[in-house]
Amino acid sequence: MKLRWGICSAGKICNDFVSALSSLPSEDHTVVAIASRSKEKAETFAEEHKIPVSYEGYEALAQDASVDIVYIGSLNHTHLPLCKLFLSHNKNVLCEKPLGLNPREVQEMISLAKEKDVFFMEGWWTRFFPVSVKLREILAEGRIGEVKTINASFGFPCSGVERLLNKEGGGGALLDLGVYCVQMAIMVCGGQEPTSYATKGFLLNSGVDDTSVTVITFPNNAIATLTCSLSAQLQNNLEIRGTKGHIKVPAPFWSPTKLEVSLPECKDASSNVEQRTEIIEYPLPESDKKFNFVNSVGLRYEAECVRQCLMKGHKECPIISHKESLLVAEILTKARHDLGYHLAEDKE
């Protein structure tokens, strides 16, 4: 099955997604159209990536019968109206994170996707990297015992990135960076509903969150401590500690290529125990394309999983369920509210 993609928006992440698609077999994936609010940007993007059709505005893309699925890589606050546009035209949709600004928006999109009986998924690309696949395998085998602590951080100085500082656009660290930490904690704990979650931190003058720590507890007595920041360079890794060992996913944990698994090992008859660390690496395929974000060629894994889902007739991905998207939206919204960051959309 050749999956025919339509691209919604001509920004940096859309560039990276299309470039990543080019690393996959052309008989499996092709981009047939690009749409942007700007005719000039759409035409430039189409020329750069050799896309046959470009549209000014999104309605024409929604009506294009040659498009099997639309990838939405627009600004956060536009996800709801754009998802509704494409879903209402019976298009399958892969939308960048965060899917919505709050649970109400996410539920509205999910309900429409179910009504139209089309495939719909939030783009947590991290979960499809070979490192994440291996991580789930190790956890399922119980190699590090019962998970007790999860620590993740994502932060860097980005005061010059306007979209992150724009409250009306759904900016802030939590919605852009913290979402990675939260969804990975949920994945590590097998999609369990948390027993509690709370956030402490600070806002910027623009009203968006700057630096915060979110603590989540789970029914299996695991606790996650998740830090995100727009001001500080953090370690940007993920550490999971269990009763028998621990796992580290070094930076950048959201687009990982390496996994470190540390387990106890008896060295002699006196029962002296040392930690043995196994380093597992999954190099990314080479590409001569231009990318804006680290390891973005890894978007290919997400895209191929979408193709496999559509070939099997799935309406949601078993690796990223609609239920989990709704749960993460609930956690992020409460986190914002804990800090005093409220959006007009939260009241609708």
Phi, psi and omega per residue, in radians:
M1 nan 2.136 3.042
K2 -1.575 2.081 -3.121
L3 -1.552 2.173 -3.087
R4 -1.765 1.948 -3.042
W5 -1.641 2.462 2.885
G6 -1.955 2.432 -3.063
I7 -1.922 2.175 -3.131
C8 -1.804 1.862 -3.133
S9 1.773 2.675 -3.071
A10 -2.109 0.577 -3.114
G11 -1.491 -2.959 -3.029
K12 -1.121 -0.772 -3.088
I13 -1.228 -0.532 3.074
C14 -1.175 -0.671 3.045
N15 -1.002 -0.822 -3.090
D16 -1.170 -0.653 3.139
F17 -1.130 -0.799 3.138
V18 -1.145 -0.692 3.099
S19 -1.105 -0.680 3.109
A20 -1.153 -0.669 3.099
L21 -1.042 -0.568 -3.120
S22 -1.182 -0.250 3.111
S23 -1.499 -0.084 3.112
L24 -1.731 2.813 -3.131
P25 -1.021 2.325 -3.106
S26 -1.149 -0.352 3.087
E27 -1.381 -0.138 3.137
D28 -1.843 -0.579 -3.062
H29 -2.423 2.390 3.018
T30 -2.583 2.589 3.080
V31 -1.798 2.121 -3.044
V32 -1.846 -0.288 -3.111
A33 -2.799 2.644 3.086
I34 -2.311 2.414 3.089
A35 -2.261 2.474 3.097
S36 -2.544 2.749 3.051
R37 -1.077 -0.516 -3.120
S38 -1.734 2.146 3.105
K39 -1.046 -0.736 -3.123
E40 -1.092 -0.767 -3.136
K41 -1.145 -0.699 3.122
A42 -1.094 -0.771 -3.118
E43 -1.177 -0.697 3.108
T44 -1.120 -0.776 3.123
F45 -1.069 -0.783 -3.127
A46 -1.090 -0.724 3.137
E47 -1.148 -0.753 -3.104
E48 -1.118 -0.671 -3.058
H49 -1.816 0.150 3.104
K50 0.989 0.833 3.091
I51 -1.665 2.257 -2.981
P52 -1.194 -0.495 -3.042
V53 -2.252 2.370 3.035
S54 -2.229 2.531 -3.111
Y55 -2.211 2.485 2.945
E56 -1.615 2.012 -3.039
G57 1.581 2.930 -2.950
Y58 -1.829 -0.287 -3.095
E59 -1.060 -0.726 -3.119
A60 -1.138 -0.634 3.092
L61 -1.127 -0.711 3.125
A62 -1.094 -0.517 -3.092
Q63 -1.624 -0.069 -3.081
D64 -1.283 1.947 -3.074
A65 -1.213 -0.281 -3.125
S66 -1.427 -0.128 -3.088
V67 -1.610 2.144 3.078
D68 -1.472 -0.663 -3.047
I69 -2.617 2.543 3.132
V70 -1.927 2.292 3.002
Y71 -1.712 2.138 -3.123
I72 -1.846 2.035 -3.137
G73 -2.181 0.651 -3.085
S74 -1.567 -3.111 -3.135
L75 -1.161 2.686 -2.988
N76 -0.910 -0.794 -3.025
H77 -1.272 -0.170 3.126
T78 -1.665 -0.091 -3.059
H79 -1.069 -0.761 -3.122
L80 -1.066 -0.977 -3.110
P81 -1.106 -0.614 -3.127
L82 -1.273 -0.724 3.075
C83 -1.055 -0.743 3.135
K84 -1.105 -0.681 3.116
L85 -1.045 -0.902 -3.055
F86 -1.286 -0.690 3.111
L87 -1.104 -0.681 -3.130
S88 -1.159 -0.355 3.055
H89 -1.693 0.324 3.056
N90 1.102 0.568 3.068
K91 -1.626 2.445 2.910
N92 -1.178 2.572 -3.045
V93 -2.404 2.314 2.902
L94 -2.006 1.988 -3.068
C95 -1.981 2.373 3.107
E96 -1.052 2.730 3.059
K97 -1.354 2.695 -0.185
P98 -1.296 2.459 -3.074
L99 -0.987 -0.788 3.088
G100 -2.463 2.995 -3.139
L101 -1.395 -0.314 -3.111
N102 -2.798 3.000 -3.107
P103 -1.074 -0.588 3.137
R104 -1.053 -0.795 3.131
E105 -1.105 -0.774 -3.120
V106 -1.080 -0.787 3.140
Q107 -1.100 -0.654 3.129
E108 -1.088 -0.738 3.125
M109 -1.185 -0.783 -3.133
I110 -1.075 -0.755 -3.135
S111 -1.085 -0.706 3.130
L112 -1.181 -0.702 3.110
A113 -1.073 -0.712 3.116
K114 -1.179 -0.703 3.118
E115 -1.069 -0.718 -3.116
K116 -1.485 -0.151 3.103
D117 1.031 0.841 3.125
V118 -2.130 2.858 3.111
F119 -1.311 2.421 -3.103
F120 -2.593 2.263 -3.091
M121 -2.623 2.518 3.009
E122 -1.503 2.458 -3.006
G123 -1.501 1.169 3.000
W124 -1.465 1.336 -2.997
W125 -1.048 -0.449 -3.118
T126 -0.922 -0.679 -3.011
R127 -1.166 -0.237 -3.048
F128 -1.779 -0.153 3.091
F129 -1.100 2.557 3.087
P130 -0.935 -0.572 3.089
V131 -1.061 -0.769 -3.126
S132 -1.201 -0.629 3.071
V133 -1.070 -0.802 3.123
K134 -1.142 -0.679 3.117
L135 -1.039 -0.825 3.120
R136 -1.077 -0.642 3.127
E137 -1.123 -0.805 -3.129
I138 -1.109 -0.736 3.138
L139 -1.147 -0.727 -3.128
A140 -1.126 -0.571 3.119
E141 -1.337 -0.208 3.141
G142 1.276 0.448 -3.047
R143 -1.161 -0.496 3.091
I144 -1.820 0.259 3.114
G145 1.331 -2.689 3.121
E146 -1.355 2.260 3.124
V147 -1.185 2.281 -3.129
K148 -2.026 -0.708 -3.137
T149 -2.358 2.509 3.054
I150 -2.263 2.179 3.102
N151 -2.194 2.196 3.118
A152 -2.423 2.532 3.087
S153 -2.441 2.553 3.099
F154 -2.604 1.939 -3.130
G155 -2.935 2.577 3.072
F156 -2.830 2.722 3.121
P157 -1.175 2.049 -3.100
C158 -2.480 0.789 -3.130
S159 -1.166 -0.288 -3.122
G160 -1.602 -0.023 -3.126
V161 -1.585 1.767 -2.978
E162 -1.036 -0.727 -3.066
R163 -1.110 -0.490 -3.140
L164 -1.311 -0.373 -3.110
L165 -1.683 -0.117 -3.035
N166 -1.550 1.892 -3.112
K167 -1.132 -0.776 -3.121
E168 -1.064 -0.453 3.134
G169 -1.583 0.095 -3.124
G170 1.327 0.694 -3.126
G171 -1.376 -2.931 -3.137
G172 1.858 2.844 -3.105
A173 -1.247 -0.676 -3.047
L174 -1.070 -0.867 -3.072
L175 -1.261 -0.468 -3.073
D176 -1.707 -0.686 -3.074
L177 -1.937 -0.781 -3.092
G178 -1.055 -0.482 3.133
V179 -1.017 -0.616 3.104
Y180 -1.114 -0.764 -3.122
C181 -1.123 -0.810 -3.084
V182 -1.126 -0.839 -3.080
Q183 -1.146 -0.547 3.101
M184 -1.250 -0.664 3.080
A185 -1.072 -0.738 3.099
I186 -1.095 -0.731 3.132
M187 -1.104 -0.802 -3.117
V188 -1.033 -0.613 -3.137
C189 -1.628 0.352 2.999
G190 1.190 0.467 3.110
G191 1.333 0.239 3.135
Q192 -1.102 2.573 3.003
E193 -1.277 2.180 3.126
P194 -1.101 2.716 3.052
T195 -1.533 -0.413 3.089
S196 -2.852 2.725 2.999
Y197 -2.729 2.424 -3.111
A198 -2.638 2.666 -3.044
T199 -2.320 2.421 3.013
K200 -2.169 2.533 3.110
G201 2.932 -2.742 -2.980
F202 -2.387 2.663 3.082
L203 -1.836 2.732 2.992
L204 -1.523 2.959 3.136
N205 -1.056 -0.464 3.140
S206 -1.298 -0.194 3.114
G207 1.754 -0.128 3.103
V208 -1.572 2.824 3.141
D209 -1.303 2.485 3.130
D210 -1.780 -1.301 -3.100
T211 -2.187 2.330 -3.119
S212 -2.660 2.822 3.033
V213 -2.214 2.194 3.093
T214 -1.923 2.278 3.103
V215 -1.972 2.184 -3.135
I216 -2.125 2.306 3.044
T217 -1.941 2.584 -3.059
F218 -2.132 2.774 -3.124
P219 -1.046 -0.433 3.130
N220 -1.483 0.273 3.122
N221 1.153 0.492 2.989
A222 -1.673 2.642 3.130
I223 -2.301 2.328 3.141
A224 -1.950 2.343 3.071
T225 -2.080 1.998 -2.959
L226 -2.150 2.151 -3.074
T227 -2.067 2.368 3.044
C228 -2.438 2.670 -3.044
S229 -2.734 2.491 2.988
L230 -1.696 -0.032 -3.026
S231 -2.037 -0.509 -3.006
A232 -2.003 2.523 3.015
Q233 -1.392 1.921 -3.131
L234 -1.673 3.113 -3.115
Q235 -1.249 -0.465 3.050
N236 1.032 0.647 3.088
N237 -2.180 3.071 3.129
L238 -2.216 2.244 3.098
E239 -2.213 2.314 3.139
I240 -2.166 2.162 3.141
R241 -2.048 2.282 3.135
G242 -2.115 -3.080 -3.098
T243 -1.286 -0.236 -3.123
K244 -2.088 -0.154 -3.101
G245 3.017 -2.987 3.136
H246 -2.547 2.820 -3.109
I247 -2.228 2.426 3.042
K248 -2.193 2.269 2.974
V249 -1.884 1.826 -3.082
P250 -1.145 2.875 3.083
A251 -1.051 2.482 -0.073
P252 -1.515 1.989 -3.039
F253 -1.135 -0.387 -3.109
W254 -1.383 -0.259 3.045
S255 -2.462 1.152 -2.877
P256 -1.428 2.635 3.039
T257 -2.220 -0.044 -3.077
K258 -2.485 2.575 -3.133
L259 -2.354 2.315 3.104
E260 -2.037 2.054 -3.104
V261 -1.969 2.069 -3.107
S262 -1.961 2.124 -3.117
L263 -2.266 2.618 3.128
P264 -1.231 2.573 -3.138
E265 -2.480 2.192 3.097
C266 -1.316 2.202 -3.052
K267 -1.628 -0.456 -3.101
D268 -2.727 3.129 -3.073
A269 -1.159 -0.311 -3.139
S270 -1.395 0.084 3.090
S271 1.184 0.408 3.010
N272 -1.173 2.289 -3.059
V273 -2.005 2.295 3.061
E274 -2.156 2.779 3.073
Q275 -1.505 2.259 3.043
R276 -1.895 2.169 -3.106
T277 -1.880 2.180 3.075
E278 -1.796 2.203 3.112
I279 -1.802 2.106 -3.116
I280 -1.990 2.176 -3.092
E281 -2.104 2.505 3.094
Y282 -2.279 1.544 -3.129
P283 -1.066 2.536 3.101
L284 -1.407 2.660 3.081
P285 -1.140 2.581 3.127
E286 -1.322 2.607 3.103
S287 -2.598 2.503 3.104
D288 -1.677 0.151 -3.140
K289 -1.398 2.804 3.095
K290 -1.500 2.272 3.099
F291 -2.174 2.556 -3.127
N292 -1.673 -0.462 -3.051
F293 -2.132 2.687 -3.037
V294 -1.081 2.285 3.058
N295 1.047 0.471 -3.065
S296 -1.173 -0.267 3.044
V297 -1.059 -0.348 3.106
G298 -1.195 -0.125 3.014
L299 -1.086 -0.304 3.118
R300 -1.038 -0.615 -3.098
Y301 -1.157 -0.728 3.088
E302 -1.092 -0.816 -3.109
A303 -1.065 -0.741 -3.128
E304 -1.198 -0.619 3.084
C305 -1.112 -0.677 3.083
V306 -1.051 -0.768 3.121
R307 -1.057 -0.764 3.128
Q308 -1.093 -0.698 3.113
C309 -1.071 -0.791 -3.122
L310 -1.160 -0.635 3.104
M311 -1.119 -0.543 -3.132
K312 -1.574 -0.049 3.125
G313 1.414 0.246 3.133
H314 -1.222 2.529 3.043
K315 -1.790 -0.237 2.972
E316 -2.510 2.719 -3.068
C317 -1.490 2.298 3.126
P318 -1.141 -0.303 3.139
I319 -1.521 -0.441 3.075
I320 -2.343 1.623 -3.087
S321 -1.407 2.757 3.048
H322 -1.054 -0.644 3.138
K323 -1.049 -0.718 3.140
E324 -1.204 -0.674 3.092
S325 -1.051 -0.721 3.125
L326 -1.165 -0.722 3.124
L327 -1.094 -0.802 -3.131
V328 -1.118 -0.658 3.088
A329 -1.097 -0.677 3.114
E330 -1.130 -0.753 -3.133
I331 -1.148 -0.782 -3.117
L332 -1.174 -0.626 3.129
T333 -1.185 -0.781 3.079
K334 -1.086 -0.668 3.115
A335 -1.046 -0.802 3.089
R336 -1.038 -0.804 -3.104
H337 -1.160 -0.599 3.074
D338 -1.029 -0.543 -3.107
L339 -1.592 -0.131 -3.089
G340 1.544 0.326 3.128
Y341 -1.730 1.770 -3.114
H342 -2.019 2.487 3.100
L343 -1.933 2.674 3.084
A344 -1.023 -0.583 -3.126
E345 -1.155 -0.377 3.141
D346 -1.211 -0.348 -3.053
K347 -1.658 -0.192 -3.040
E348 -1.310 nan nan
